[in-house]
């Protein structure tokens, strides 16, 4: 079984492209800034609900957020 890793560059690109602060991105996603920090640092303790909130804002499928 391979470990899936979150494609954090998708999140960073979205933030930069839309000229958002990380705080504004968190408000759009309705997640805590600490959750975003955990995701960007590749923490393994990230809830699936937060990931679904992020992909909703990014307008992508959940599988697109992970490396194979």
Phi, psi and omega in degrees: 000131180265149179277129177272140181237141181287137177279084183294337180296332176296319179291314181297319178297319179297315180300313181292315182300323182264008177052049180255151168277164177297326178295317179295320178299316179299320178295319178298322182276345185062047175234161178281147176304327178294329177292316178298318179300318179296320180293313182293335178267009178062033177296146179274356183256063180240130180287145181294329179298318178298320179294321177294324177296321180292314182294332176297316179289320180287344181062048177229168175280152182300324181294336179288345182277351185242147169280154175276000000 
